[in-house]
């Protein structure tokens, strides 16, 4: 299948990290960075923690894509919650 670009900074390559979304040119999982954001870490601290391998623009793209995914899948998630 090959590399799939999910954005300018985010890719999914079946040959890297089992195809999980990573930041282009790294093995940094997008979900790891989103978890750091969810814990309230400042973006500058996140960038430092990853030794400058990602940028504010890359983090912003991850947040934007997460927002889009939430908008798409929120009704499905709400339906599952109401069924439990």
mmCIF file of the N, C-alpha and C atoms, coordinates in Angstrom:
data_MODEL
# 
_entry.id   MODEL 
# 
loop_
_atom_site.group_PDB 
_atom_site.id 
_atom_site.type_symbol 
_atom_site.label_atom_id 
_atom_site.label_alt_id 
_atom_site.label_comp_id 
_atom_site.label_asym_id 
_atom_site.label_entity_id 
_atom_site.label_seq_id 
_atom_site.pdbx_PDB_ins_code 
_atom_site.Cartn_x 
_atom_site.Cartn_y 
_atom_site.Cartn_z 
_atom_site.occupancy 
_atom_site.B_iso_or_equiv 
_atom_site.pdbx_formal_charge 
_atom_site.auth_seq_id 
_atom_site.auth_comp_id 
_atom_site.auth_asym_id 
_atom_site.auth_atom_id 
_atom_site.pdbx_PDB_model_num 
ATOM 1   N N  . UNK A 1 1  ? 0.823   -1.189 0.000  1.00 0.00 ? 1  UNK A N  1 
ATOM 2   C CA . UNK A 1 1  ? 0.000   0.000  0.000  1.00 0.00 ? 1  UNK A CA 1 
ATOM 3   C C  . UNK A 1 1  ? 0.865   1.249  0.000  1.00 0.00 ? 1  UNK A C  1 
ATOM 4   N N  . UNK A 1 2  ? 1.927   1.301  0.785  1.00 0.00 ? 2  UNK A N  1 
ATOM 5   C CA . UNK A 1 2  ? 2.834   2.431  0.779  1.00 0.00 ? 2  UNK A CA 1 
ATOM 6   C C  . UNK A 1 2  ? 2.464   3.522  1.758  1.00 0.00 ? 2  UNK A C  1 
ATOM 7   N N  . UNK A 1 3  ? 3.245   4.577  1.712  1.00 0.00 ? 3  UNK A N  1 
ATOM 8   C CA . UNK A 1 3  ? 3.064   5.704  2.627  1.00 0.00 ? 3  UNK A CA 1 
ATOM 9   C C  . UNK A 1 3  ? 1.799   6.464  2.275  1.00 0.00 ? 3  UNK A C  1 
ATOM 10  N N  . UNK A 1 4  ? 1.016   6.767  3.298  1.00 0.00 ? 4  UNK A N  1 
ATOM 11  C CA . UNK A 1 4  ? -0.174  7.593  3.101  1.00 0.00 ? 4  UNK A CA 1 
ATOM 12  C C  . UNK A 1 4  ? 0.026   8.888  3.878  1.00 0.00 ? 4  UNK A C  1 
ATOM 13  N N  . UNK A 1 5  ? -0.001  9.985  3.172  1.00 0.00 ? 5  UNK A N  1 
ATOM 14  C CA . UNK A 1 5  ? 0.088   11.278 3.824  1.00 0.00 ? 5  UNK A CA 1 
ATOM 15  C C  . UNK A 1 5  ? -1.255  11.668 4.388  1.00 0.00 ? 5  UNK A C  1 
ATOM 16  N N  . UNK A 1 6  ? -1.287  11.912 5.677  1.00 0.00 ? 6  UNK A N  1 
ATOM 17  C CA . UNK A 1 6  ? -2.526  12.357 6.320  1.00 0.00 ? 6  UNK A CA 1 
ATOM 18  C C  . UNK A 1 6  ? -2.572  13.869 6.411  1.00 0.00 ? 6  UNK A C  1 
ATOM 19  N N  . UNK A 1 7  ? -1.484  14.482 6.036  1.00 0.00 ? 7  UNK A N  1 
ATOM 20  C CA . UNK A 1 7  ? -1.347  15.920 6.073  1.00 0.00 ? 7  UNK A CA 1 
ATOM 21  C C  . UNK A 1 7  ? 0.067   16.257 5.638  1.00 0.00 ? 7  UNK A C  1 
ATOM 22  N N  . UNK A 1 8  ? 0.430   17.481 5.819  1.00 0.00 ? 8  UNK A N  1 
ATOM 23  C CA . UNK A 1 8  ? 1.783   17.910 5.447  1.00 0.00 ? 8  UNK A CA 1 
ATOM 24  C C  . UNK A 1 8  ? 2.835   17.309 6.371  1.00 0.00 ? 8  UNK A C  1 
ATOM 25  N N  . UNK A 1 9  ? 2.485   17.127 7.652  1.00 0.00 ? 9  UNK A N  1 
ATOM 26  C CA . UNK A 1 9  ? 3.447   16.693 8.656  1.00 0.00 ? 9  UNK A CA 1 
ATOM 27  C C  . UNK A 1 9  ? 3.211   15.289 9.191  1.00 0.00 ? 9  UNK A C  1 
ATOM 28  N N  . UNK A 1 10 ? 2.094   14.687 8.842  1.00 0.00 ? 10 UNK A N  1 
ATOM 29  C CA . UNK A 1 10 ? 1.717   13.395 9.418  1.00 0.00 ? 10 UNK A CA 1 
ATOM 30  C C  . UNK A 1 10 ? 1.539   12.360 8.318  1.00 0.00 ? 10 UNK A C  1 
ATOM 31  N N  . UNK A 1 11 ? 2.137   11.185 8.555  1.00 0.00 ? 11 UNK A N  1 
ATOM 32  C CA . UNK A 1 11 ? 2.060   10.094 7.583  1.00 0.00 ? 11 UNK A CA 1 
ATOM 33  C C  . UNK A 1 11 ? 1.751   8.775  8.297  1.00 0.00 ? 11 UNK A C  1 
ATOM 34  N N  . UNK A 1 12 ? 1.317   7.815  7.523  1.00 0.00 ? 12 UNK A N  1 
ATOM 35  C CA . UNK A 1 12 ? 1.139   6.445  7.996  1.00 0.00 ? 12 UNK A CA 1 
ATOM 36  C C  . UNK A 1 12 ? 1.835   5.553  6.969  1.00 0.00 ? 12 UNK A C  1 
ATOM 37  N N  . UNK A 1 13 ? 2.894   4.887  7.403  1.00 0.00 ? 13 UNK A N  1 
ATOM 38  C CA . UNK A 1 13 ? 3.689   4.029  6.531  1.00 0.00 ? 13 UNK A CA 1 
ATOM 39  C C  . UNK A 1 13 ? 3.713   2.629  7.126  1.00 0.00 ? 13 UNK A C  1 
ATOM 40  N N  . UNK A 1 14 ? 3.196   1.631  6.397  1.00 0.00 ? 14 UNK A N  1 
ATOM 41  C CA . UNK A 1 14 ? 3.167   0.275  6.941  1.00 0.00 ? 14 UNK A CA 1 
ATOM 42  C C  . UNK A 1 14 ? 4.556   -0.267 7.281  1.00 0.00 ? 14 UNK A C  1 
ATOM 43  N N  . UNK A 1 15 ? 5.599   0.338  6.737  1.00 0.00 ? 15 UNK A N  1 
ATOM 44  C CA . UNK A 1 15 ? 6.961   -0.103 7.010  1.00 0.00 ? 15 UNK A CA 1 
ATOM 45  C C  . UNK A 1 15 ? 7.544   0.571  8.263  1.00 0.00 ? 15 UNK A C  1 
ATOM 46  N N  . UNK A 1 16 ? 6.859   1.569  8.793  1.00 0.00 ? 16 UNK A N  1 
ATOM 47  C CA . UNK A 1 16 ? 7.348   2.300  9.967  1.00 0.00 ? 16 UNK A CA 1 
ATOM 48  C C  . UNK A 1 16 ? 6.286   2.249  11.058 1.00 0.00 ? 16 UNK A C  1 
ATOM 49  N N  . UNK A 1 17 ? 6.680   1.754  12.207 1.00 0.00 ? 17 UNK A N  1 
ATOM 50  C CA . UNK A 1 17 ? 5.800   1.735  13.387 1.00 0.00 ? 17 UNK A CA 1 
ATOM 51  C C  . UNK A 1 17 ? 4.460   1.057  13.091 1.00 0.00 ? 17 UNK A C  1 
ATOM 52  N N  . UNK A 1 18 ? 4.497   -0.004 12.311 1.00 0.00 ? 18 UNK A N  1 
ATOM 53  C CA . UNK A 1 18 ? 3.307   -0.810 12.001 1.00 0.00 ? 18 UNK A CA 1 
ATOM 54  C C  . UNK A 1 18 ? 2.183   -0.003 11.368 1.00 0.00 ? 18 UNK A C  1 
ATOM 55  N N  . UNK A 1 19 ? 2.538   1.093  10.691 1.00 0.00 ? 19 UNK A N  1 
ATOM 56  C CA . UNK A 1 19 ? 1.538   1.880  9.985  1.00 0.00 ? 19 UNK A CA 1 
ATOM 57  C C  . UNK A 1 19 ? 0.773   2.872  10.837 1.00 0.00 ? 19 UNK A C  1 
ATOM 58  N N  . UNK A 1 20 ? 1.123   2.975  12.136 1.00 0.00 ? 20 UNK A N  1 
ATOM 59  C CA . UNK A 1 20 ? 0.453   3.974  12.977 1.00 0.00 ? 20 UNK A CA 1 
ATOM 60  C C  . UNK A 1 20 ? 0.886   5.367  12.529 1.00 0.00 ? 20 UNK A C  1 
ATOM 61  N N  . UNK A 1 21 ? -0.007  6.354  12.624 1.00 0.00 ? 21 UNK A N  1 
ATOM 62  C CA . UNK A 1 21 ? 0.365   7.709  12.215 1.00 0.00 ? 21 UNK A CA 1 
ATOM 63  C C  . UNK A 1 21 ? 1.547   8.251  13.029 1.00 0.00 ? 21 UNK A C  1 
ATOM 64  N N  . UNK A 1 22 ? 2.535   8.760  12.298 1.00 0.00 ? 22 UNK A N  1 
ATOM 65  C CA . UNK A 1 22 ? 3.722   9.369  12.896 1.00 0.00 ? 22 UNK A CA 1 
ATOM 66  C C  . UNK A 1 22 ? 3.956   10.717 12.227 1.00 0.00 ? 22 UNK A C  1 
ATOM 67  N N  . UNK A 1 23 ? 4.818   11.504 12.850 1.00 0.00 ? 23 UNK A N  1 
ATOM 68  C CA . UNK A 1 23 ? 5.209   12.763 12.235 1.00 0.00 ? 23 UNK A CA 1 
ATOM 69  C C  . UNK A 1 23 ? 6.244   12.454 11.160 1.00 0.00 ? 23 UNK A C  1 
ATOM 70  N N  . UNK A 1 24 ? 6.071   13.043 10.010 1.00 0.00 ? 24 UNK A N  1 
ATOM 71  C CA . UNK A 1 24 ? 6.921   12.790 8.836  1.00 0.00 ? 24 UNK A CA 1 
ATOM 72  C C  . UNK A 1 24 ? 8.405   12.852 9.218  1.00 0.00 ? 24 UNK A C  1 
ATOM 73  N N  . UNK A 1 25 ? 9.150   11.819 8.814  1.00 0.00 ? 25 UNK A N  1 
ATOM 74  C CA . UNK A 1 25 ? 10.585  11.767 9.045  1.00 0.00 ? 25 UNK A CA 1 
ATOM 75  C C  . UNK A 1 25 ? 10.982  11.352 10.451 1.00 0.00 ? 25 UNK A C  1 
ATOM 76  N N  . UNK A 1 26 ? 9.993   10.931 11.258 1.00 0.00 ? 26 UNK A N  1 
ATOM 77  C CA . UNK A 1 26 ? 10.275  10.511 12.634 1.00 0.00 ? 26 UNK A CA 1 
ATOM 78  C C  . UNK A 1 26 ? 9.577   9.188  12.915 1.00 0.00 ? 26 UNK A C  1 
ATOM 79  N N  . UNK A 1 27 ? 9.803   8.685  14.103 1.00 0.00 ? 27 UNK A N  1 
ATOM 80  C CA . UNK A 1 27 ? 9.043   7.542  14.614 1.00 0.00 ? 27 UNK A CA 1 
ATOM 81  C C  . UNK A 1 27 ? 8.222   7.990  15.830 1.00 0.00 ? 27 UNK A C  1 
ATOM 82  N N  . UNK A 1 28 ? 7.876   9.252  15.839 1.00 0.00 ? 28 UNK A N  1 
ATOM 83  C CA . UNK A 1 28 ? 7.087   9.819  16.932 1.00 0.00 ? 28 UNK A CA 1 
ATOM 84  C C  . UNK A 1 28 ? 5.619   9.620  16.610 1.00 0.00 ? 28 UNK A C  1 
ATOM 85  N N  . UNK A 1 29 ? 4.931   8.876  17.481 1.00 0.00 ? 29 UNK A N  1 
ATOM 86  C CA . UNK A 1 29 ? 3.516   8.612  17.275 1.00 0.00 ? 29 UNK A CA 1 
ATOM 87  C C  . UNK A 1 29 ? 2.697   9.881  17.514 1.00 0.00 ? 29 UNK A C  1 
ATOM 88  N N  . UNK A 1 30 ? 1.777   10.141 16.613 1.00 0.00 ? 30 UNK A N  1 
ATOM 89  C CA . UNK A 1 30 ? 0.882   11.280 16.753 1.00 0.00 ? 30 UNK A CA 1 
ATOM 90  C C  . UNK A 1 30 ? 0.071   11.139 18.040 1.00 0.00 ? 30 UNK A C  1 
ATOM 91  N N  . UNK A 1 31 ? -0.384  9.923  18.346 1.00 0.00 ? 31 UNK A N  1 
ATOM 92  C CA . UNK A 1 31 ? -1.199  9.760  19.552 1.00 0.00 ? 31 UNK A CA 1 
ATOM 93  C C  . UNK A 1 31 ? -0.413  10.036 20.826 1.00 0.00 ? 31 UNK A C  1 
ATOM 94  N N  . UNK A 1 32 ? 0.910   9.828  20.822 1.00 0.00 ? 32 UNK A N  1 
ATOM 95  C CA . UNK A 1 32 ? 1.716   10.180 21.995 1.00 0.00 ? 32 UNK A CA 1 
ATOM 96  C C  . UNK A 1 32 ? 1.714   11.683 22.222 1.00 0.00 ? 32 UNK A C  1 
ATOM 97  N N  . UNK A 1 33 ? 1.841   12.442 21.149 1.00 0.00 ? 33 UNK A N  1 
ATOM 98  C CA . UNK A 1 33 ? 1.853   13.898 21.266 1.00 0.00 ? 33 UNK A CA 1 
ATOM 99  C C  . UNK A 1 33 ? 0.463   14.405 21.659 1.00 0.00 ? 33 UNK A C  1 
ATOM 100 N N  . UNK A 1 34 ? -0.584  13.829 21.101 1.00 0.00 ? 34 UNK A N  1 
ATOM 101 C CA . UNK A 1 34 ? -1.938  14.238 21.490 1.00 0.00 ? 34 UNK A CA 1 
ATOM 102 C C  . UNK A 1 34 ? -2.187  13.939 22.967 1.00 0.00 ? 34 UNK A C  1 
ATOM 103 N N  . UNK A 1 35 ? -1.643  12.847 23.462 1.00 0.00 ? 35 UNK A N  1 
ATOM 104 C CA . UNK A 1 35 ? -1.772  12.524 24.895 1.00 0.00 ? 35 UNK A CA 1 
ATOM 105 C C  . UNK A 1 35 ? -1.050  13.572 25.741 1.00 0.00 ? 35 UNK A C  1 
ATOM 106 N N  . UNK A 1 36 ? 0.111   14.013 25.288 1.00 0.00 ? 36 UNK A N  1 
ATOM 107 C CA . UNK A 1 36 ? 0.832   15.059 26.015 1.00 0.00 ? 36 UNK A CA 1 
ATOM 108 C C  . UNK A 1 36 ? 0.015   16.350 26.056 1.00 0.00 ? 36 UNK A C  1 
ATOM 109 N N  . UNK A 1 37 ? -0.616  16.682 24.945 1.00 0.00 ? 37 UNK A N  1 
ATOM 110 C CA . UNK A 1 37 ? -1.468  17.871 24.894 1.00 0.00 ? 37 UNK A CA 1 
ATOM 111 C C  . UNK A 1 37 ? -2.648  17.698 25.855 1.00 0.00 ? 37 UNK A C  1 
ATOM 112 N N  . UNK A 1 38 ? -3.253  16.520 25.843 1.00 0.00 ? 38 UNK A N  1 
ATOM 113 C CA . UNK A 1 38 ? -4.395  16.250 26.719 1.00 0.00 ? 38 UNK A CA 1 
ATOM 114 C C  . UNK A 1 38 ? -4.012  16.369 28.191 1.00 0.00 ? 38 UNK A C  1 
ATOM 115 N N  . UNK A 1 39 ? -2.769  16.052 28.527 1.00 0.00 ? 39 UNK A N  1 
ATOM 116 C CA . UNK A 1 39 ? -2.291  16.184 29.912 1.00 0.00 ? 39 UNK A CA 1 
ATOM 117 C C  . UNK A 1 39 ? -1.948  17.629 30.252 1.00 0.00 ? 39 UNK A C  1 
ATOM 118 N N  . UNK A 1 40 ? -2.064  18.533 29.272 1.00 0.00 ? 40 UNK A N  1 
ATOM 119 C CA . UNK A 1 40 ? -1.840  19.945 29.519 1.00 0.00 ? 40 UNK A CA 1 
ATOM 120 C C  . UNK A 1 40 ? -0.419  20.430 29.307 1.00 0.00 ? 40 UNK A C  1 
ATOM 121 N N  . UNK A 1 41 ? 0.411   19.612 28.677 1.00 0.00 ? 41 UNK A N  1 
ATOM 122 C CA . UNK A 1 41 ? 1.783   20.042 28.427 1.00 0.00 ? 41 UNK A CA 1 
ATOM 123 C C  . UNK A 1 41 ? 1.805   21.190 27.431 1.00 0.00 ? 41 UNK A C  1 
ATOM 124 N N  . UNK A 1 42 ? 2.639   22.155 27.691 1.00 0.00 ? 42 UNK A N  1 
ATOM 125 C CA . UNK A 1 42 ? 2.844   23.271 26.776 1.00 0.00 ? 42 UNK A CA 1 
ATOM 126 C C  . UNK A 1 42 ? 3.495   22.745 25.500 1.00 0.00 ? 42 UNK A C  1 
ATOM 127 N N  . UNK A 1 43 ? 3.102   23.291 24.366 1.00 0.00 ? 43 UNK A N  1 
ATOM 128 C CA . UNK A 1 43 ? 3.647   22.823 23.087 1.00 0.00 ? 43 UNK A CA 1 
ATOM 129 C C  . UNK A 1 43 ? 5.158   22.972 23.028 1.00 0.00 ? 43 UNK A C  1 
ATOM 130 N N  . UNK A 1 44 ? 5.686   24.048 23.595 1.00 0.00 ? 44 UNK A N  1 
ATOM 131 C CA . UNK A 1 44 ? 7.146   24.247 23.592 1.00 0.00 ? 44 UNK A CA 1 
ATOM 132 C C  . UNK A 1 44 ? 7.846   23.127 24.361 1.00 0.00 ? 44 UNK A C  1 
ATOM 133 N N  . UNK A 1 45 ? 7.251   22.699 25.461 1.00 0.00 ? 45 UNK A N  1 
ATOM 134 C CA . UNK A 1 45 ? 7.822   21.605 26.258 1.00 0.00 ? 45 UNK A CA 1 
ATOM 135 C C  . UNK A 1 45 ? 7.771   20.301 25.460 1.00 0.00 ? 45 UNK A C  1 
ATOM 136 N N  . UNK A 1 46 ? 6.671   20.083 24.760 1.00 0.00 ? 46 UNK A N  1 
ATOM 137 C CA . UNK A 1 46 ? 6.543   18.878 23.925 1.00 0.00 ? 46 UNK A CA 1 
ATOM 138 C C  . UNK A 1 46 ? 7.641   18.877 22.859 1.00 0.00 ? 46 UNK A C  1 
ATOM 139 N N  . UNK A 1 47 ? 7.833   19.998 22.216 1.00 0.00 ? 47 UNK A N  1 
ATOM 140 C CA . UNK A 1 47 ? 8.869   20.103 21.181 1.00 0.00 ? 47 UNK A CA 1 
ATOM 141 C C  . UNK A 1 47 ? 10.244  19.820 21.773 1.00 0.00 ? 47 UNK A C  1 
ATOM 142 N N  . UNK A 1 48 ? 10.516  20.383 22.946 1.00 0.00 ? 48 UNK A N  1 
ATOM 143 C CA . UNK A 1 48 ? 11.799  20.128 23.615 1.00 0.00 ? 48 UNK A CA 1 
ATOM 144 C C  . UNK A 1 48 ? 11.958  18.655 23.970 1.00 0.00 ? 48 UNK A C  1 
ATOM 145 N N  . UNK A 1 49 ? 10.874  18.053 24.479 1.00 0.00 ? 49 UNK A N  1 
ATOM 146 C CA . UNK A 1 49 ? 10.934  16.644 24.869 1.00 0.00 ? 49 UNK A CA 1 
ATOM 147 C C  . UNK A 1 49 ? 11.284  15.742 23.680 1.00 0.00 ? 49 UNK A C  1 
ATOM 148 N N  . UNK A 1 50 ? 10.817  16.129 22.504 1.00 0.00 ? 50 UNK A N  1 
ATOM 149 C CA . UNK A 1 50 ? 11.109  15.354 21.296 1.00 0.00 ? 50 UNK A CA 1 
ATOM 150 C C  . UNK A 1 50 ? 12.335  15.919 20.568 1.00 0.00 ? 50 UNK A C  1 
ATOM 151 N N  . UNK A 1 51 ? 13.132  16.686 21.279 1.00 0.00 ? 51 UNK A N  1 
ATOM 152 C CA . UNK A 1 51 ? 14.420  17.206 20.783 1.00 0.00 ? 51 UNK A CA 1 
ATOM 153 C C  . UNK A 1 51 ? 14.284  17.988 19.471 1.00 0.00 ? 51 UNK A C  1 
ATOM 154 N N  . UNK A 1 52 ? 13.192  18.718 19.345 1.00 0.00 ? 52 UNK A N  1 
ATOM 155 C CA . UNK A 1 52 ? 12.994  19.553 18.167 1.00 0.00 ? 52 UNK A CA 1 
ATOM 156 C C  . UNK A 1 52 ? 12.650  18.789 16.899 1.00 0.00 ? 52 UNK A C  1 
ATOM 157 N N  . UNK A 1 53 ? 12.316  17.499 17.036 1.00 0.00 ? 53 UNK A N  1 
ATOM 158 C CA . UNK A 1 53 ? 11.986  16.684 15.854 1.00 0.00 ? 53 UNK A CA 1 
ATOM 159 C C  . UNK A 1 53 ? 10.618  17.011 15.270 1.00 0.00 ? 53 UNK A C  1 
ATOM 160 N N  . UNK A 1 54 ? 9.784   17.693 16.052 1.00 0.00 ? 54 UNK A N  1 
ATOM 161 C CA . UNK A 1 54 ? 8.490   18.140 15.549 1.00 0.00 ? 54 UNK A CA 1 
ATOM 162 C C  . UNK A 1 54 ? 8.377   19.644 15.790 1.00 0.00 ? 54 UNK A C  1 
ATOM 163 N N  . UNK A 1 55 ? 7.465   20.266 15.083 1.00 0.00 ? 55 UNK A N  1 
ATOM 164 C CA . UNK A 1 55 ? 7.299   21.716 15.149 1.00 0.00 ? 55 UNK A CA 1 
ATOM 165 C C  . UNK A 1 55 ? 5.899   22.067 15.664 1.00 0.00 ? 55 UNK A C  1 
ATOM 166 N N  . UNK A 1 56 ? 5.705   23.342 15.972 1.00 0.00 ? 56 UNK A N  1 
ATOM 167 C CA . UNK A 1 56 ? 4.370   23.808 16.360 1.00 0.00 ? 56 UNK A CA 1 
ATOM 168 C C  . UNK A 1 56 ? 3.375   23.552 15.237 1.00 0.00 ? 56 UNK A C  1 
ATOM 169 N N  . UNK A 1 57 ? 3.812   23.746 14.004 1.00 0.00 ? 57 UNK A N  1 
ATOM 170 C CA . UNK A 1 57 ? 2.928   23.516 12.859 1.00 0.00 ? 57 UNK A CA 1 
ATOM 171 C C  . UNK A 1 57 ? 2.498   22.049 12.776 1.00 0.00 ? 57 UNK A C  1 
ATOM 172 N N  . UNK A 1 58 ? 3.425   21.147 13.072 1.00 0.00 ? 58 UNK A N  1 
ATOM 173 C CA . UNK A 1 58 ? 3.107   19.719 13.049 1.00 0.00 ? 58 UNK A CA 1 
ATOM 174 C C  . UNK A 1 58 ? 2.126   19.373 14.161 1.00 0.00 ? 58 UNK A C  1 
ATOM 175 N N  . UNK A 1 59 ? 2.338   19.943 15.343 1.00 0.00 ? 59 UNK A N  1 
ATOM 176 C CA . UNK A 1 59 ? 1.416   19.706 16.455 1.00 0.00 ? 59 UNK A CA 1 
ATOM 177 C C  . UNK A 1 59 ? 0.039   20.269 16.115 1.00 0.00 ? 59 UNK A C  1 
ATOM 178 N N  . UNK A 1 60 ? 0.008   21.457 15.539 1.00 0.00 ? 60 UNK A N  1 
ATOM 179 C CA . UNK A 1 60 ? -1.270  22.063 15.156 1.00 0.00 ? 60 UNK A CA 1 
ATOM 180 C C  . UNK A 1 60 ? -2.010  21.186 14.153 1.00 0.00 ? 60 UNK A C  1 
ATOM 181 N N  . UNK A 1 61 ? -1.276  20.592 13.222 1.00 0.00 ? 61 UNK A N  1 
ATOM 182 C CA . UNK A 1 61 ? -1.914  19.703 12.251 1.00 0.00 ? 61 UNK A CA 1 
ATOM 183 C C  . UNK A 1 61 ? -2.498  18.480 12.956 1.00 0.00 ? 61 UNK A C  1 
ATOM 184 N N  . UNK A 1 62 ? -1.780  17.930 13.924 1.00 0.00 ? 62 UNK A N  1 
ATOM 185 C CA . UNK A 1 62 ? -2.288  16.778 14.675 1.00 0.00 ? 62 UNK A CA 1 
ATOM 186 C C  . UNK A 1 62 ? -3.569  17.139 15.408 1.00 0.00 ? 62 UNK A C  1 
ATOM 187 N N  . UNK A 1 63 ? -3.596  18.310 16.024 1.00 0.00 ? 63 UNK A N  1 
ATOM 188 C CA . UNK A 1 63 ? -4.792  18.754 16.733 1.00 0.00 ? 63 UNK A CA 1 
ATOM 189 C C  . UNK A 1 63 ? -5.941  18.955 15.748 1.00 0.00 ? 63 UNK A C  1 
ATOM 190 N N  . UNK A 1 64 ? -5.657  19.554 14.615 1.00 0.00 ? 64 UNK A N  1 
ATOM 191 C CA . UNK A 1 64 ? -6.704  19.777 13.602 1.00 0.00 ? 64 UNK A CA 1 
ATOM 192 C C  . UNK A 1 64 ? -7.275  18.451 13.110 1.00 0.00 ? 64 UNK A C  1 
ATOM 193 N N  . UNK A 1 65 ? -6.401  17.478 12.821 1.00 0.00 ? 65 UNK A N  1 
ATOM 194 C CA . UNK A 1 65 ? -6.875  16.173 12.356 1.00 0.00 ? 65 UNK A CA 1 
ATOM 195 C C  . UNK A 1 65 ? -7.671  15.446 13.440 1.00 0.00 ? 65 UNK A C  1 
ATOM 196 N N  . UNK A 1 66 ? -7.231  15.576 14.694 1.00 0.00 ? 66 UNK A N  1 
ATOM 197 C CA . UNK A 1 66 ? -7.968  14.966 15.804 1.00 0.00 ? 66 UNK A CA 1 
ATOM 198 C C  . UNK A 1 66 ? -9.347  15.609 15.924 1.00 0.00 ? 66 UNK A C  1 
ATOM 199 N N  . UNK A 1 67 ? -9.406  16.918 15.745 1.00 0.00 ? 67 UNK A N  1 
ATOM 200 C CA . UNK A 1 67 ? -10.688 17.632 15.788 1.00 0.00 ? 67 UNK A CA 1 
ATOM 201 C C  . UNK A 1 67 ? -11.616 17.137 14.682 1.00 0.00 ? 67 UNK A C  1 
ATOM 202 N N  . UNK A 1 68 ? -11.077 16.996 13.478 1.00 0.00 ? 68 UNK A N  1 
ATOM 203 C CA . UNK A 1 68 ? -11.882 16.511 12.353 1.00 0.00 ? 68 UNK A CA 1 
ATOM 204 C C  . UNK A 1 68 ? -12.385 15.095 12.617 1.00 0.00 ? 68 UNK A C  1 
ATOM 205 N N  . UNK A 1 69 ? -11.520 14.233 13.153 1.00 0.00 ? 69 UNK A N  1 
ATOM 206 C CA . UNK A 1 69 ? -11.919 12.858 13.457 1.00 0.00 ? 69 UNK A CA 1 
ATOM 207 C C  . UNK A 1 69 ? -13.005 12.845 14.527 1.00 0.00 ? 69 UNK A C  1 
ATOM 208 N N  . UNK A 1 70 ? -12.868 13.705 15.533 1.00 0.00 ? 70 UNK A N  1 
ATOM 209 C CA . UNK A 1 70 ? -13.874 13.788 16.579 1.00 0.00 ? 70 UNK A CA 1 
ATOM 210 C C  . UNK A 1 70 ? -15.215 14.203 16.004 1.00 0.00 ? 70 UNK A C  1 
ATOM 211 N N  . UNK A 1 71 ? -15.203 15.200 15.130 1.00 0.00 ? 71 UNK A N  1 
ATOM 212 C CA . UNK A 1 71 ? -16.450 15.655 14.509 1.00 0.00 ? 71 UNK A CA 1 
ATOM 213 C C  . UNK A 1 71 ? -17.122 14.525 13.730 1.00 0.00 ? 71 UNK A C  1 
ATOM 214 N N  . UNK A 1 72 ? -16.318 13.737 13.053 1.00 0.00 ? 72 UNK A N  1 
ATOM 215 C CA . UNK A 1 72 ? -16.864 12.639 12.248 1.00 0.00 ? 72 UNK A CA 1 
ATOM 216 C C  . UNK A 1 72 ? -17.395 11.513 13.128 1.00 0.00 ? 72 UNK A C  1 
ATOM 217 N N  . UNK A 1 73 ? -16.636 11.132 14.166 1.00 0.00 ? 73 UNK A N  1 
ATOM 218 C CA . UNK A 1 73 ? -16.962 9.936  14.943 1.00 0.00 ? 73 UNK A CA 1 
ATOM 219 C C  . UNK A 1 73 ? -17.717 10.199 16.241 1.00 0.00 ? 73 UNK A C  1 
ATOM 220 N N  . UNK A 1 74 ? -17.902 11.446 16.638 1.00 0.00 ? 74 UNK A N  1 
ATOM 221 C CA . UNK A 1 74 ? -18.621 11.743 17.882 1.00 0.00 ? 74 UNK A CA 1 
ATOM 222 C C  . UNK A 1 74 ? -20.028 11.150 17.910 1.00 0.00 ? 74 UNK A C  1 
ATOM 223 N N  . UNK A 1 75 ? -20.812 11.267 16.832 1.00 0.00 ? 75 UNK A N  1 
ATOM 224 C CA . UNK A 1 75 ? -22.153 10.668 16.879 1.00 0.00 ? 75 UNK A CA 1 
ATOM 225 C C  . UNK A 1 75 ? -22.108 9.154  17.124 1.00 0.00 ? 75 UNK A C  1 
ATOM 226 N N  . UNK A 1 76 ? -21.150 8.474  16.512 1.00 0.00 ? 76 UNK A N  1 
ATOM 227 C CA . UNK A 1 76 ? -21.014 7.032  16.712 1.00 0.00 ? 76 UNK A CA 1 
ATOM 228 C C  . UNK A 1 76 ? -20.637 6.726  18.165 1.00 0.00 ? 76 UNK A C  1 
ATOM 229 N N  . UNK A 1 77 ? -19.723 7.513  18.726 1.00 0.00 ? 77 UNK A N  1 
ATOM 230 C CA . UNK A 1 77 ? -19.314 7.316  20.118 1.00 0.00 ? 77 UNK A CA 1 
ATOM 231 C C  . UNK A 1 77 ? -20.482 7.574  21.064 1.00 0.00 ? 77 UNK A C  1 
ATOM 232 N N  . UNK A 1 78 ? -21.238 8.629  20.800 1.00 0.00 ? 78 UNK A N  1 
ATOM 233 C CA . UNK A 1 78 ? -22.402 8.935  21.638 1.00 0.00 ? 78 UNK A CA 1 
ATOM 234 C C  . UNK A 1 78 ? -23.438 7.819  21.567 1.00 0.00 ? 78 UNK A C  1 
ATOM 235 N N  . UNK A 1 79 ? -23.609 7.259  20.390 1.00 0.00 ? 79 UNK A N  1 
ATOM 236 C CA . UNK A 1 79 ? -24.551 6.161  20.232 1.00 0.00 ? 79 UNK A CA 1 
ATOM 237 C C  . UNK A 1 79 ? -24.130 4.952  21.057 1.00 0.00 ? 79 UNK A C  1 
ATOM 238 N N  . UNK A 1 80 ? -22.842 4.648  21.046 1.00 0.00 ? 80 UNK A N  1 
ATOM 239 C CA . UNK A 1 80 ? -22.330 3.506  21.825 1.00 0.00 ? 80 UNK A CA 1 
ATOM 240 C C  . UNK A 1 80 ? -22.494 3.758  23.320 1.00 0.00 ? 80 UNK A C  1 
ATOM 241 N N  . UNK A 1 81 ? -22.260 4.984  23.768 1.00 0.00 ? 81 UNK A N  1 
ATOM 242 C CA . UNK A 1 81 ? -22.394 5.317  25.181 1.00 0.00 ? 81 UNK A CA 1 
ATOM 243 C C  . UNK A 1 81 ? -23.842 5.189  25.625 1.00 0.00 ? 81 UNK A C  1 
ATOM 244 N N  . UNK A 1 82 ? -24.747 5.652  24.794 1.00 0.00 ? 82 UNK A N  1 
ATOM 245 C CA . UNK A 1 82 ? -26.168 5.612  25.176 1.00 0.00 ? 82 UNK A CA 1 
ATOM 246 C C  . UNK A 1 82 ? -26.709 4.181  25.173 1.00 0.00 ? 82 UNK A C  1 
ATOM 247 N N  . UNK A 1 83 ? -26.071 3.262  24.447 1.00 0.00 ? 83 UNK A N  1 
ATOM 248 C CA . UNK A 1 83 ? -26.499 1.873  24.400 1.00 0.00 ? 83 UNK A CA 1 
ATOM 249 C C  . UNK A 1 83 ? -26.006 1.084  25.608 1.00 0.00 ? 83 UNK A C  1 
ATOM 250 N N  . UNK A 1 84 ? -24.989 1.595  26.296 1.00 0.00 ? 84 UNK A N  1 
ATOM 251 C CA . UNK A 1 84 ? -24.450 0.859  27.441 1.00 0.00 ? 84 UNK A CA 1 
ATOM 252 C C  . UNK A 1 84 ? -25.262 1.026  28.681 1.00 0.00 ? 84 UNK A C  1 
# 
